[in-house]
Each structure stands twice: as structure tokens, then as C-alpha cells.
Amino acid sequence: MTKRKGTGSLKIGFVPAGALLSLLLLCGGRAEAVSSMQDGWLITPEEAAAAPVAALPGGAPFEVGRQDSNMGPSIEILKPNDGGKASGPIEIQINFVPKTGPVDVNSLKVTVVKFLSIDITDRLREYVSASGIQVKEAKIPAGKHIVRISVADAQGVRSIKEIEFEVL
């Protein structure tokens, strides 16, 4: 920073776009969530208001690896309903069904899909078992949400599934 002559104000430089892009690439394009629920929120209002994932013409989201995969354990989303609407708090009931080997709960990754994905895995850890994720009353702000669940078996074979729902 440099002080301008005679104005008493500070001249503050800005970060070039290239530097910001470099920072995003170093971070892997992801925002890391705090390890425990913040004030009871599974997804905070600030996170819910974050920029949505970029869309291509025609509305298809553009994100590498967004396709569902079912080679690993089956991911059965019972609640909330995919494409459904519900009033908060939201019950979450997701079952993991092993196929070729036991489910590796340490491989679980749950992200809120945004322009910069938000990892909420650690906020869910206390609700996770090898049979799935069970949360009776998840505090999630009103709005549309896309969540990606990824889990692998003991051999490292991974499944990925996305769910989109709206909280009223």
C-alpha cells in the first residue's frame, strides 16, 4: 500500500485475476467446510447463497466427474426425495448397500455442489455408519440444493450419486 500525497487516503492495489485463478487451482476448486455443524446448520445460509455451479447453454451443469457411478456400494437415497420439496428441518436417510466388499466409511465424501463445491462430510460424521447416513432433523436453509455423495468399498471401488431437492 502507498499513501497518496495530499489526500490522506491510502491507495490499495488489487489482486490480478491470474493470481486469484492460481489460488483456486491450488485449493482444488473446493471450499472446505468447518468440521462441525455451525450453529446447528448442516448447510449454512451463507453456503446456500454461494454462486451455483456454472451451466452450459441448455442448462446442463459443467463439472468434471459429475456423472453418477455405481461400481462401488449402492447409494440408496430414501429421504429427502430426489427432485422433491420439503419443509425444514429435513430428515436424511441414505443407505449404503455393499456389492463386492464392505463399505469403507472413511472414503465417504459429501459435498454441496456449487461453483466452488463445499465439503460437508465432517459435519455428518457422527451420523454415518457402514449402513448409511441417518439424520433426524438436519437444519438446511430454504432454497434448492444439489448434494453429491461418494463412497467406496474396502477395495476402493467407488460410487457417486447426486440428489437435488428444495427446502421450503
C-alpha positions in Angstrom: 0.0 0.0 0.0 1.1 3.5 -0.7 -0.1 6.8 0.7 -1.2 9.4 -1.9 0.2 12.8 -1.5 -2.1 15.4 -0.1 -5.2 13.3 0.1 -4.6 11.4 3.4 -6.1 8.3 1.8 -4.5 5.0 1.1 -4.1 3.6 -2.4 -4.8 -0.1 -2.2 -3.8 -2.4 -5.0 -6.0 -5.3 -6.3 -5.2 -8.9 -6.9 -4.9 -9.8 -10.6 -7.4 -12.3 -11.9 -4.5 -14.7 -12.7 -3.4 -14.7 -9.0 -7.0 -15.5 -8.0 -7.3 -18.3 -10.5 -3.9 -19.7 -9.3 -5.3 -19.7 -5.7 -8.4 -21.5 -6.8 -6.4 -24.1 -8.6 -4.1 -24.6 -5.6 -7.2 -25.2 -3.5 -8.6 -27.7 -6.0 -11.6 -25.5 -6.7 -13.3 -26.5 -3.4 -14.2 -24.7 -0.3 -13.6 -26.7 2.8 -16.4 -26.6 5.4 -15.8 -26.3 9.2 -15.6 -29.7 10.8 -18.7 -29.5 13.0 -22.2 -28.1 12.3 -22.1 -24.3 12.5 -24.8 -23.1 14.9 -26.7 -26.3 14.1 -26.7 -25.8 10.3 -25.7 -28.7 8.1 -25.5 -26.2 5.2 -25.2 -22.6 6.4 -27.3 -19.8 4.9 -24.1 -18.2 3.6 -23.1 -21.5 1.9 -26.6 -21.9 0.4 -26.3 -18.4 -1.1 -22.9 -19.1 -2.7 -22.7 -19.0 -6.5 -24.3 -22.0 -8.2 -22.4 -24.4 -10.4 -21.7 -22.9 -13.9 -24.1 -24.0 -16.6 -23.6 -24.7 -20.3 -26.1 -23.5 -22.8 -29.2 -25.6 -22.4 -28.8 -25.8 -18.7 -26.5 -28.8 -18.3 -24.2 -28.3 -15.4 -20.5 -28.3 -16.3 -18.4 -30.1 -13.8 -15.8 -32.9 -14.3 -16.8 -36.1 -12.6 -20.4 -35.1 -12.0 -21.8 -38.3 -13.6 -23.3 -40.9 -11.2 -21.2 -44.0 -10.8 -22.5 -47.3 -9.3 -19.5 -49.6 -9.4 -19.0 -49.5 -5.7 -21.6 -49.8 -2.9 -25.1 -48.9 -3.9 -26.2 -45.5 -2.6 -29.9 -45.5 -1.9 -31.4 -42.1 -1.1 -34.7 -42.6 0.7 -35.0 -39.1 2.2 -35.2 -36.3 1.0 -36.8 -37.3 -2.2 -34.7 -36.6 -5.3 -36.4 -33.6 -7.0 -38.7 -33.3 -4.1 -39.7 -30.4 -1.8 -39.9 -30.5 2.0 -40.2 -28.1 4.9 -37.3 -27.9 7.3 -35.8 -29.4 9.3 -35.1 -32.2 6.8 -34.8 -35.9 7.6 -31.9 -37.5 5.8 -32.0 -41.3 5.2 -29.3 -42.7 2.9 -28.5 -46.4 2.8 -25.1 -47.9 1.6 -25.5 -51.4 0.3 -22.2 -53.4 -0.2 -21.7 -55.1 -3.5 -18.2 -56.6 -3.8 -16.9 -55.8 -0.3 -17.7 -54.0 2.9 -18.3 -50.2 2.8 -15.3 -48.1 3.8 -16.9 -45.2 5.8 -13.6 -43.4 5.8 -13.9 -43.0 2.0 -17.2 -41.0 2.3 -17.4 -37.6 0.8 -20.5 -35.4 0.8 -20.4 -32.1 -1.0 -22.8 -29.3 -1.7 -22.5 -28.7 -5.4 -21.7 -25.0 -6.1 -19.3 -23.0 -8.3 -16.8 -24.0 -5.6 -18.0 -27.2 -4.0 -18.5 -27.2 -0.2 -17.3 -30.3 1.6 -19.8 -31.1 4.5 -18.5 -34.6 5.2 -17.1 -33.8 8.6 -20.4 -32.3 9.7 -22.1 -35.6 9.0 -19.5 -38.0 10.6 -21.5 -38.6 13.8 -24.5 -39.6 11.7 -22.6 -42.1 9.5 -22.2 -45.9 9.7 -21.3 -48.6 7.3 -25.1 -48.9 6.6 -25.6 -45.3 5.6 -26.3 -41.7 6.9 -29.2 -41.1 9.2 -30.1 -37.6 10.4 -33.5 -37.0 12.0 -33.6 -33.2 11.7 -31.0 -31.6 9.5 -31.1 -27.8 9.6 -30.8 -26.6 5.9 -31.8 -23.2 4.7 -34.7 -22.7 2.3 -33.9 -23.0 -1.4 -32.8 -25.5 -4.0 -29.8 -27.7 -3.1 -27.7 -30.2 -5.0 -25.7 -32.6 -2.9 -23.1 -35.2 -4.2 -22.5 -38.4 -2.1 -19.5 -40.5 -2.8 -18.4 -43.7 -1.0 -16.2 -46.7 -1.8 -15.8 -50.3 -0.6 -12.8 -51.8 1.1 -11.2 -52.5 -2.3 -11.5 -48.8 -3.3 -14.4 -49.3 -5.8 -16.3 -46.0 -5.6 -20.0 -45.0 -6.3 -21.2 -41.4 -6.7 -24.7 -40.1 -6.6 -26.3 -36.7 -6.7 -29.5 -35.6 -5.2 -31.4 -32.3 -5.9 -34.1 -31.1 -3.5 -35.8 -28.0 -2.3 -36.4 -26.8 1.2 -39.5 -24.6 1.6 
